[in-house]
Amino acid sequence: MATLTAGALLLSGCSDEAARFGFPEPRSEQGEHNLALWQGAWIAALLTGILTWGLIFWAIWRYRRRSDADIPVQTRYNLPLEIFYTIAPVLMVIVFFDHTVKVQNEMLDDANPTNVIEVTGQQWQWTFNHGIGEMDASADENLVDDEYPYDSYGYVVGTGSHIPTLVLPEKTTTRFNLRSADVIHNFGVPEFGMKMDVVPGRVNHYSITTKEATATFDPGANDLIEGKTFRGACYELCGVYHARMIFKVAILSESDYKSYVDALAQKGFEAERPLLGGGKSTRTTDDIASHNEEEGE
């Protein structure tokens, strides 16, 4: 009985993974939308392939040679079939386009976030700035007006020897403001089903709504994050050590997330403005704008 139970659990796990057609298990609402589109596209492709191959083999069998005649009866056209072959692909494209636009709108909707994290990419690591205190939703988050939604930030800086962890609260809509200190990068997490270019001189942004927590934070155990984490990376070739631009993602409960951010501040990893990042850099994002003005960019 125990063997049958274990086998059923194993098969159910395999079937769930197979049903995603290679798509990672979504850890955000946006990832669920992307998964639905991915599954629909695969199912449509499989059905189209089965129908096409079925018709090919049916035609081979149905019109196989049955007499000694050198030349069989020639069918020069079949109007109903030709109309079907023309209309069916057009209808498929229309349906694909409609679903793609709907999912894209869902993915790009980042109105009314309840949490904002300033993300900076630099050769060849990431810096994550977590807001401390209450968020000012009316703040104009850009480099020109020098306004940010938090009074201060707890930051995590990745280096060549340290892989940073991006920590997020569960069941919360978080906006990522993406900045680059040097070249074009690309910020993405497969489990979120979303990635976006990080371009010097501009602030790109998108939001995700996380699902339930997958990890815990213990401030008394050397600030240890335990549980399941995910892998994020730069998806744009950005130089010699592009492959080093990886990071971990942990989703915590609201209370654990607050404890984590408070622990950053207590350890001295706090700044009034988001940091540019980098192993030796202590510049803020304001310096990016100043540098661009000096260089005439």
C-alpha positions as CSV (number, residue, x, y, z in Angstrom):
1,M,0.0,0.0,0.0
2,A,2.8,2.4,0.9
3,T,4.5,1.6,-2.5
4,L,1.3,2.4,-4.4
5,T,0.9,5.7,-2.4
6,A,4.5,6.7,-3.2
7,G,4.0,5.7,-6.8
8,A,0.9,7.8,-7.1
9,L,2.6,10.8,-5.5
10,L,5.5,10.4,-7.9
11,L,3.2,10.2,-11.0
12,S,1.2,13.1,-9.8
13,G,4.4,15.2,-9.5
14,C,5.5,14.1,-13.0
15,S,2.1,14.8,-14.5
16,D,2.1,18.3,-13.0
17,E,5.5,19.0,-14.4
18,A,4.6,17.5,-17.8
19,A,1.4,19.6,-17.9
20,R,3.6,22.8,-17.8
21,F,5.5,21.7,-20.9
22,G,8.9,22.6,-19.4
23,F,7.7,25.9,-17.9
24,P,8.9,26.6,-14.3
25,E,6.4,26.4,-11.5
26,P,5.1,30.0,-11.3
27,R,5.7,31.9,-8.0
28,S,3.7,35.0,-9.1
29,E,0.3,35.8,-10.5
30,Q,1.9,37.1,-13.6
31,G,3.8,33.8,-14.0
32,E,0.4,32.0,-13.9
33,H,-0.9,34.2,-16.8
34,N,2.3,33.4,-18.8
35,L,2.0,29.7,-18.1
36,A,-1.6,29.7,-19.4
37,L,-0.5,31.3,-22.6
38,W,2.5,28.8,-22.9
39,Q,0.2,25.8,-22.3
40,G,-2.4,27.1,-24.8
41,A,0.3,27.6,-27.5
42,W,1.7,24.1,-27.0
43,I,-1.7,22.4,-27.0
44,A,-2.7,24.3,-30.2
45,A,0.7,23.3,-31.8
46,L,0.2,19.6,-30.8
47,L,-3.3,19.5,-32.2
48,T,-2.3,21.2,-35.4
49,G,0.6,18.7,-35.8
50,I,-1.6,15.7,-35.1
51,L,-4.1,16.9,-37.6
52,T,-1.5,17.7,-40.3
53,W,0.4,14.4,-39.9
54,G,-2.9,12.5,-39.8
55,L,-4.0,14.0,-43.1
56,I,-0.7,13.2,-44.7
57,F,-0.8,9.6,-43.7
58,W,-4.5,9.4,-44.6
59,A,-3.8,10.7,-48.1
60,I,-0.9,8.2,-48.5
61,W,-3.1,5.3,-47.6
62,R,-6.3,6.5,-49.2
63,Y,-4.8,7.3,-52.6
64,R,-2.2,4.5,-52.7
65,R,-1.7,2.8,-56.1
66,R,-4.4,0.2,-56.8
67,S,-4.1,-0.5,-60.5
68,D,-1.5,-0.9,-63.2
69,A,-2.3,2.5,-64.7
70,D,0.9,4.6,-65.1
71,I,-0.8,7.9,-64.3
72,P,-3.6,8.0,-61.7
73,V,-6.6,10.4,-61.9
74,Q,-5.3,13.9,-61.4
75,T,-7.1,16.3,-59.0
76,R,-6.2,19.8,-60.0
77,Y,-8.0,21.7,-57.3
78,N,-10.3,21.3,-54.4
79,L,-12.0,24.6,-53.6
80,P,-13.5,23.7,-50.1
81,L,-10.2,22.3,-49.0
82,E,-8.2,25.3,-50.2
83,I,-10.6,27.7,-48.5
84,F,-10.2,25.7,-45.2
85,Y,-6.3,25.8,-45.6
86,T,-6.5,29.6,-46.0
87,I,-9.0,30.5,-43.3
88,A,-7.9,28.1,-40.6
89,P,-4.3,29.5,-40.2
90,V,-5.7,33.1,-40.2
91,L,-8.2,32.2,-37.4
92,M,-5.3,30.6,-35.5
93,V,-3.2,33.7,-35.8
94,I,-6.1,35.9,-34.7
95,V,-6.7,33.7,-31.6
96,F,-3.0,33.6,-30.7
97,F,-2.7,37.4,-31.1
98,D,-5.7,38.1,-28.9
99,H,-4.5,35.9,-26.1
100,T,-1.0,37.3,-26.3
101,V,-2.2,40.9,-26.1
102,K,-4.3,40.0,-23.1
103,V,-1.5,38.3,-21.2
104,Q,1.0,41.1,-22.2
105,N,-1.4,43.7,-20.7
106,E,-1.6,41.6,-17.5
107,M,2.2,41.3,-17.3
108,L,2.8,45.0,-17.9
109,D,0.2,46.3,-15.4
110,D,2.2,47.6,-12.5
111,A,-0.3,50.1,-11.1
112,N,-0.7,50.5,-7.3
113,P,2.2,48.5,-6.0
114,T,2.4,48.1,-2.2
115,N,6.2,47.6,-2.2
116,V,9.0,49.0,-4.4
117,I,12.5,47.6,-4.7
118,E,15.2,49.6,-6.5
119,V,17.4,47.2,-8.6
120,T,20.7,48.2,-10.0
121,G,22.7,46.1,-12.5
122,Q,26.4,46.7,-12.9
123,Q,29.3,44.6,-14.4
124,W,28.9,42.0,-13.1
125,Q,26.5,41.8,-10.2
126,W,23.3,43.2,-8.8
127,T,22.4,45.6,-6.0
128,F,18.9,45.4,-4.3
129,N,17.6,48.3,-2.3
130,H,14.7,47.5,0.0
131,G,12.6,50.4,1.4
132,I,12.6,51.0,5.1
133,G,9.4,52.4,6.7
134,E,6.2,53.4,5.1
135,M,6.0,53.8,1.3
136,D,5.0,57.2,-0.2
137,A,3.0,56.1,-3.2
138,S,2.9,59.6,-4.6
139,A,6.6,59.9,-4.9
140,D,7.9,60.5,-8.5
141,E,10.4,57.7,-8.8
142,N,13.0,58.9,-11.3
143,L,16.4,60.4,-11.3
144,V,15.4,63.9,-12.4
145,D,13.2,65.0,-9.6
146,D,15.2,63.2,-6.9
147,E,12.2,61.6,-5.2
148,Y,12.0,58.1,-3.9
149,P,9.1,56.3,-2.2
150,Y,11.0,55.6,1.0
151,D,13.0,57.7,3.5
152,S,15.8,55.2,3.5
153,Y,16.9,51.9,2.1
154,G,18.5,48.7,3.3
155,Y,20.7,47.4,0.6
156,V,22.3,44.1,-0.5
157,V,25.3,44.4,-2.8
158,G,26.5,41.5,-4.9
159,T,30.2,41.0,-5.6
160,G,32.4,38.6,-7.4
161,S,32.5,36.4,-4.3
162,H,29.0,37.0,-2.9
163,I,25.8,36.1,-4.7
164,P,23.1,38.5,-3.4
165,T,19.6,37.4,-2.4
166,L,16.5,39.3,-3.5
167,V,14.0,39.0,-0.7
168,L,10.3,39.6,-1.3
169,P,7.2,39.6,0.9
170,E,4.5,37.0,0.2
171,K,1.2,37.9,-1.6
172,T,2.4,41.4,-2.2
173,T,2.6,43.5,-5.4
174,T,6.2,44.6,-5.7
175,R,7.5,46.9,-8.4
176,F,11.1,46.6,-9.5
177,N,12.7,49.9,-10.7
178,L,15.5,48.8,-12.9
179,R,18.7,50.9,-13.4
180,S,22.1,50.2,-15.0
181,A,25.4,51.7,-13.9
182,D,27.2,50.8,-17.1
183,V,25.9,48.7,-20.0
184,I,22.6,47.1,-21.0
185,H,21.6,44.2,-18.7
186,N,18.5,42.1,-18.4
187,F,16.7,41.3,-15.1
188,G,14.7,38.2,-14.9
189,V,13.5,35.3,-12.7
190,P,12.1,32.3,-14.5
191,E,9.5,31.5,-11.8
192,F,8.0,35.0,-12.2
193,G,7.6,34.5,-16.0
194,M,9.0,37.9,-16.7
195,K,12.2,39.7,-17.6
196,M,13.1,43.2,-18.8
197,D,16.1,45.1,-20.1
198,V,18.0,47.3,-17.7
199,V,19.2,50.3,-19.8
200,P,21.7,53.0,-18.8
201,G,20.1,56.5,-18.5
202,R,16.5,55.3,-18.0
203,V,14.4,53.6,-15.4
204,N,12.5,50.5,-16.6
205,H,10.0,48.9,-14.3
206,Y,7.5,46.1,-13.9
207,S,5.6,44.5,-11.0
208,I,4.9,41.0,-9.8
209,T,2.5,39.8,-7.2
210,T,4.1,37.0,-5.2
211,K,2.4,33.8,-4.1
212,E,2.8,32.2,-0.7
213,A,6.1,32.2,1.2
214,T,8.7,29.5,0.4
215,A,11.4,30.5,3.0
216,T,11.9,31.8,6.5
217,F,14.2,34.3,8.1
218,D,15.9,33.8,11.4
219,P,17.7,36.9,12.6
220,G,19.2,35.0,15.5
221,A,21.0,32.5,13.3
222,N,23.4,34.8,11.5
223,D,20.5,36.2,9.5
224,L,19.9,32.8,7.9
225,I,17.3,32.4,5.2
226,E,16.0,28.8,5.2
227,G,13.7,27.1,2.7
228,K,13.3,27.1,-1.0
229,T,14.9,29.9,-3.1
230,F,14.9,30.6,-6.8
231,R,17.5,31.6,-9.3
232,G,17.5,34.9,-11.1
233,A,20.1,36.2,-13.7
234,C,21.1,38.7,-16.3
235,Y,19.7,37.6,-19.7
236,E,21.6,40.0,-21.8
237,L,25.3,39.4,-22.8
238,C,27.0,42.3,-20.9
239,G,30.7,41.5,-20.9
240,V,33.4,39.0,-20.0
241,Y,31.8,37.9,-16.7
242,H,28.2,38.0,-17.8
243,A,27.7,34.5,-16.4
244,R,28.4,35.7,-12.9
245,M,25.4,38.0,-12.8
246,I,23.2,35.6,-10.9
247,F,21.2,36.1,-7.8
248,K,18.9,34.1,-5.5
249,V,15.2,35.0,-4.7
250,A,13.4,34.2,-1.4
251,I,9.8,34.8,-0.7
252,L,9.1,35.4,3.0
253,S,6.1,36.1,5.2
254,E,5.3,39.8,5.9
255,S,6.8,39.6,9.4
256,D,9.9,37.8,8.2
257,Y,10.4,40.4,5.4
258,K,10.2,43.3,7.9
259,S,12.7,41.5,10.2
260,Y,15.0,41.0,7.2
261,V,14.9,44.7,6.2
262,D,15.4,45.8,9.8
263,A,18.4,43.5,10.1
264,L,20.0,45.1,7.1
265,A,19.7,48.5,8.8
266,Q,21.0,47.2,12.1
267,K,24.1,45.9,10.4
268,G,24.8,49.3,8.8
269,F,23.6,48.4,5.3
270,E,21.4,51.5,5.2
271,A,21.4,54.6,3.0
272,E,19.1,57.6,2.5
273,R,19.0,56.9,-1.2
274,P,19.3,53.7,-3.4
275,L,22.8,52.7,-4.0
276,L,24.4,52.3,-7.4
277,G,26.0,49.1,-6.3
278,G,29.2,47.3,-7.1
279,G,31.8,45.9,-4.8
280,K,33.6,49.2,-4.1
281,S,30.9,51.7,-5.0
282,T,29.0,53.7,-2.5
283,R,27.5,56.1,-5.0
284,T,23.7,56.7,-5.1
285,T,21.6,56.7,-8.2
286,D,21.8,60.5,-8.2
287,D,25.4,60.2,-9.2
288,I,24.3,58.4,-12.4
289,A,22.4,61.4,-13.6
290,S,25.3,63.7,-12.6
291,H,27.8,61.5,-14.5
292,N,25.6,61.4,-17.6
293,E,25.3,65.2,-17.6
294,E,29.1,65.6,-17.3
295,E,29.6,63.1,-20.1
296,G,27.0,64.9,-22.2
297,E,24.8,61.8,-22.5
